[in-house]
Amino acid sequence: QEVPGHLRDSHYTGAKRLNAGKGYKYPHDYDGHFISQKYMVKPERFYRPSGEGYEKTISEIMESRRKRT
């Protein structure tokens, strides 16, 4: 997959012309250090926490964030 334009490096000559980094929202500037923005062109899931131990807490956090998107 291609990296979405707002996530591309904007610290090189010519980046502005290509709109690299334009529209990026820095998550740490937002409540809970989370902001709904597109990170992948085609959504993929790389991690599925179990319902055991601390992974249950991780699962709850992920579900809460998924609802905010």
N, C-alpha and C positions, 0 to 999 in steps of 0.2 A: 504494500500500500504506500501511497505517497503521504508525506507529512503535510497536514493542513497548513496553509499559508501563515496563519497567525502564530504557529509554533516554530516556524523556521527562523534560523539565526538571522538577526538583523544588524550584526556588528561587522559588516564588511562593505567594501566599496560596491555599489550597485544594488545593495539590498533594498534601499528605499524605492528604487525604480521598479523592483519586482514585488513591492508591497510585502516583503518578508517581515514577519512579526507584527504587522498591522492588525489591531483589534485584539491583541493578546490581553487577557485579564490575569493578573498575578494573584493566585489563590490566597496567599498570605495576607493580602489586603482586605479580605472579606471575612465575615463572621464564620467562625469554625474552620477557617483556612480552607474553605471549599467554595468553588463557583462552578456553576453548570456551564461548560463550554465543550466544544467538540475536540476530542483528542485524537480520534481515529476516523478515517473516512467510513470504514465499515466496522461497526462495533464488534469487538471480540472479548471473550472472557478468558482470562489466563489463570484465575485462581478461584476456587470454590471452597470456602471454609467449611469445616465439619460443624456439627452441632455440639461438639465436645469442648470442655475447658475454655480457654481464652478465645479459641476460634469461634465460639458461639457469640462472644462479645463483638468480635470482628465482623461476623455475619450481620449482626444487628446494626452496626455502624454503616456497613456497606448498603444495607437495605434502606436505612434512613437517607443516605446520600442519593441513592437511586430514585427515591421518591421526590427529591428536590430537583431532579433533572427534567 
